């Protein structure tokens, strides 16, 4: 947060007043602030990038939440939460997580924390053609295991997204092929709404028409 914005927030906390954009009259408010960050604010204060007075205004009650890899007991409940929202993706099934898939999730180091877990399960919902999510739907890298070396999060997530994109395209193209390139039937085959399926085709630049077959005349004159 830029320092000028921090000063505005501090004024709201101290005086419980603010000005609307373009306004000249103070507006009084009575709100409770809940703030979250993945930064070390005490270090930011020492570096001069976060106001000390604002820090102590916010830090009335602090809760430190460990990374997901340090609280795997919470993973089943978190996974169930993310799997309970297929309607937001245009899906109409109830999904469950197989025991082997749950074990795969619990043995993964989660460098991207809960946001990565949400992305993994969201893509699993899209790629799963049945009602049970298996390890192959998670597309977790088998080479990722516990390590004492700090993982390169950006590289891992980039590799993950690239592999998921390729796998997603393959699933969609296979569904089209199985259904004679009938988009309505392919969408139903994958448990997707037709409008969402069409949107996926545009996003992934997948042609909705069958590939052209080329023939080569192999005959030759004697």
N, C-alpha and C positions, 0 to 999 in steps of 0.2 A: 504494500500500500504506500503510495507516495506520501511524503511528509506533509504537504498541504492538506491532503485528505485526512491524515491523522489528526491534524489540528481541528478540523471540522467535527470529526467524531468525538474528540475530547470535549468540545464545547457542548455537544448533545449530552454526553455523560455527566458533565459537571452542572450545567444549567438547565438541562432537560428542555432546551429550546433549539429550534432550527429555522432556517429560512428556505422557502421554496425557491426553485430555480427562477430567477428573475423577480422574486418577491422582495418587498422592503419591510414587511411586518413579521416579527418573530412569531413562530407557532410553538405553543407549549405541548409537550408530549409526556407520557408516563409509560415507559416501556422497560422491559428487562432484556439485557443483551446476553446472547450466547455466542461466543466466538470460538472458532476452530482454526488451527493452522498446522502445517507440517514442518514449519520452520522452528529453529531454536530462538525464541524471542529474547531470551537473556543475552545470547550472543549478539543478536541484532542490535540490542540496546548498547552493548559495548562498542559495536562497530559504528554506531551513530545512524543506523538506517531505520530504527524504530524508536519512537519517543518514550523516554523512561516514565514520564507522568502518565501517559496513556497505558503503558504496560501495567502499572500498579492499579490503575482504575479498572482494568479488565480482569486482572488476576486476583479476584476476590476468593473464588473457589476454583481450583485447577484440578483437572483430571487428566492423567497421562494414560493414553491408550497405547498398549504395546502393538507392534506390527503383527499382522495376521500369522506369520510363521511362528510367533512366540505364544500364540493362544489357539492352537488347533482344536481345542475342545469347543470353540465357538463355531467352527467351520460347518458342521452339519446344519445348525440352525440358520446360519447365513445362506448356505446353499438352498435350503428349503424356501427361504424368503425370496431369493431371486428366481427360483423355479415356479413360484406361485403367481407370476405375472405374465403368462404367455399371451393374455388378451391384449396387452400393450403392443405386441408384435404382430397382431392379426392372426394369432394361432388359437385353435379351439380344442386343444387336447389338455389332459392332465398328465403331467410328466413326473416320473420318479427317477431317482438316482440309484443305479445298481451298486451293490456292495463293492465290486471291484473299481467302479468309477469313483466312489467315495474314498477308497483307499488311495487311488491315484492322486486325488485332490489333497489328501492329508500328507502325502509324501513329496509334494511339490513345494519349493521354497518361497513362492509368491513374492518375487522382487517388486511387482507392481501393486502389492497389498490388496485391499478389498476391491478397489476399482478393477484390478486385473481379474479377480474372481468373478465379478459381475460380468465383465466382457466375455470371459471363457464360457460361463453358463448361458449367456444370451446367445452366443454363437452356437452352442450345443443345442439349444431349443430350435434354432433355425435349421440346423443340419440333421437333427434326429428325425427319421422318417417313421419311427414307432412311438411308443409311450415311455420307453425306458432308455435313459441316457447311459451309454456305455463309455469305456475309456477312449475308444476311437473317435467319439464325438467331441471329446475335450481338446484333442490336438495338443496335449502337453508334450514338451520336448523330453524325450527319454534321457537325454544327456544331462539334464538339470537335476542335480542332487545336492545334498548338504555340502557346503563348502566353507572353508574359513576365509576365503578370499571374497571381498565385496563384489557382488555381481554387477555387470554393466547393464543397468536397467534399461536404458534406451535401446541398446543393441538387442537385448532379449525380447523386448516388446515389439521392436521392428521385425525381428525374425518371426515372432508369433503371428503378427498381423499379416505378414506376407504369406505365410503358410496357410493361415485360415482363409485368406482371400482366394488362393488357388484351390483349396479344398471346396470352398463354397461354390465356386464356378463349376467345378467338376460335378457336384451334387445336382446343381440346377440343370446343366447340360444333359446329365444322365436321365433326369426326370423327363426332360423334353423328348429325348430319344425313345424312352420307354413308351411314351404316349403319342408317338407319331407327330411330334412337334405341335400338339394341341395344347396351347397355353392354359386353358381352363382346366383340362384334365391333369396337366403337370402340376399346377398349383394345388389341386385337390389331393394329388398323390403325395405332396410334401406337407399337407395340412396347412396350407397358406391361403389367405384370401387372394382372389385374382388380382385385385388392385395392388396389393403389396408385392405379389409376384412380378407384375409388370414393372413396378418401381425397381425391383432388384435387377431385372433385365437391363433397364436403362443405366442404373448405377454401375453395374459390372460390365456394361457394354457387350452384352451377350445377344446375339442375333436370335430373334424368335422364329427364324425360318431354318429349315434343314440345310446343311452344307451341300453345296453343289458337288456332284460326282463327276470327275473328269475321266474320259475313256481314252486310252492310247491304242492306236492301231499298230499291233505288233506284227502284222503280216509283212512279208517281204517278197520281192520278185526273185524268181529262180535265175 
